[in-house]
Amino acid sequence: MSASLQWLLIKDSSCYLTKSKKNGLVFSKEPNNLKNVNSFKYNGLIHRRTVNVSATKKGVAVTLKKIRSPRLHGSRLNRVDVNGQGRRVNRAVVHVLKPYRADLIRVARARASALLKSRSKHTRAIYKRVVPKLTKRLKKKSNTTTPAPAQ
């Protein structure tokens, strides 16, 4: 069955659909959907070639559906683990997806970057100007001391 015919059948009645109450947008929770949006391009059920990017302990895992084994569920996914940070992961995602599905490279890179960013520790230094404030207070106290009453 072609992908367009499958899309016509499941686009309005899939069990993975969720609707946003605020905007009225339709999202999808299906596996291998990079943007979690209910659209033909990102649907993970109907295409022969699908991509999924998920987080691992040391980096990101890129999962691809094998083209040759559509009915063998246990062996139809090929997982590529990419360890590292930032640019190295982005380069590896591009290298894996370019011959497979080049139209999803930008979205896969954005998802990998978001996963790495959410996993990293935020070590933003907070600098306080404690010393100058203390010296100013000490100077004000020494200048405003009242002299002893004269007798």
C-alpha positions in Angstrom: 0.0 0.0 0.0 1.4 3.4 -0.9 2.3 6.0 1.7 -0.2 8.5 0.4 -3.1 6.0 0.7 -2.0 5.1 4.2 -1.9 8.8 5.1 -5.5 9.3 3.8 -6.6 6.4 6.1 -4.9 7.4 9.3 -4.5 11.2 9.2 -7.8 11.9 11.1 -8.2 8.6 13.1 -4.9 7.5 14.4 -4.7 6.4 18.0 -1.5 8.5 18.5 -3.3 11.8 17.9 -3.5 14.4 20.6 -5.1 17.9 20.3 -3.9 21.0 22.0 -6.6 22.8 24.0 -5.0 26.3 23.6 -4.2 26.5 19.9 -6.2 23.7 18.4 -3.1 22.1 16.9 -3.0 18.3 16.3 0.1 16.5 17.6 1.1 12.9 17.3 2.8 10.6 19.8 3.8 7.9 17.3 7.3 6.4 17.2 9.8 7.8 14.7 8.1 11.1 14.4 10.7 13.8 14.8 8.6 16.8 15.3 5.6 15.1 17.0 3.3 16.9 14.5 0.5 15.2 12.6 1.8 15.6 9.0 2.6 13.5 6.1 6.3 14.4 6.0 7.1 13.5 9.6 4.8 10.5 10.1 6.6 7.4 11.3 4.1 4.8 10.5 3.5 5.2 6.7 7.0 5.8 5.3 9.5 3.1 4.4 12.3 5.2 5.7 11.8 6.7 9.2 14.2 8.4 11.6 14.1 8.7 15.4 16.5 10.7 17.6 16.6 9.8 21.3 18.8 10.5 24.3 21.3 8.1 25.8 23.6 8.3 28.8 26.6 9.6 26.8 25.0 11.2 23.8 22.3 10.6 21.2 20.9 7.5 19.5 19.8 7.8 15.9 17.4 5.0 14.9 16.6 4.2 11.3 14.1 1.7 9.8 15.7 -0.9 7.6 14.2 -0.9 4.1 14.8 -4.6 3.4 12.8 -6.1 6.3 9.4 -4.4 6.6 7.7 -7.3 8.3 10.4 -8.5 10.7 9.6 -6.3 13.6 12.5 -7.4 15.8 15.2 -6.7 13.3 13.8 -3.8 11.3 15.4 -1.0 13.3 19.0 0.0 13.0 20.4 2.1 16.0 23.5 4.3 15.7 24.8 5.6 19.0 26.7 8.9 18.8 28.7 9.9 21.9 29.9 13.4 22.4 28.7 17.0 22.5 27.5 19.7 20.2 29.2 19.8 16.8 30.4 16.3 16.8 26.9 15.0 17.3 25.5 17.3 14.6 28.1 16.1 12.2 27.4 12.5 12.9 23.6 13.0 12.5 24.2 14.6 9.1 26.6 11.8 8.1 24.0 9.1 9.0 21.0 10.8 7.4 22.4 12.3 4.2 22.2 9.0 2.2 19.0 7.9 4.0 16.6 10.9 4.2 18.2 14.2 3.5 14.9 16.1 4.0 14.9 15.4 7.7 18.5 16.5 8.5 17.6 19.9 9.8 14.9 18.6 12.1 17.0 15.7 13.4 19.9 18.1 14.1 17.6 20.4 16.0 16.2 17.6 18.1 19.6 16.2 18.9 20.8 19.7 20.0 17.7 20.1 22.2 18.3 16.7 23.8 21.9 17.5 24.5 21.0 21.0 25.8 18.4 19.6 28.2 20.8 16.9 29.5 23.7 19.3 30.2 24.2 20.9 33.5 23.6 24.6 33.7 26.7 26.0 35.4 26.2 29.6 34.9 28.3 31.6 37.4 26.5 34.2 39.4 28.8 37.0 40.4 27.8 39.2 43.4 29.4 42.4 44.3 29.7 41.7 48.0 33.0 43.4 48.8 32.3 46.9 47.4 28.9 47.0 49.3 30.6 46.0 52.6 33.3 48.7 52.2 30.7 51.4 51.4 28.7 50.4 54.5 31.8 50.5 56.7 32.7 54.0 55.3 29.2 55.3 56.0 29.2 54.0 59.5 32.6 55.5 60.3 31.5 58.9 58.9 28.2 59.0 60.7 29.4 58.2 64.2 28.2 60.8 66.7 30.8 62.5 68.8 30.8 62.2 72.5 28.9 65.0 74.3 31.2 67.8 75.5 31.2 68.5 79.3 
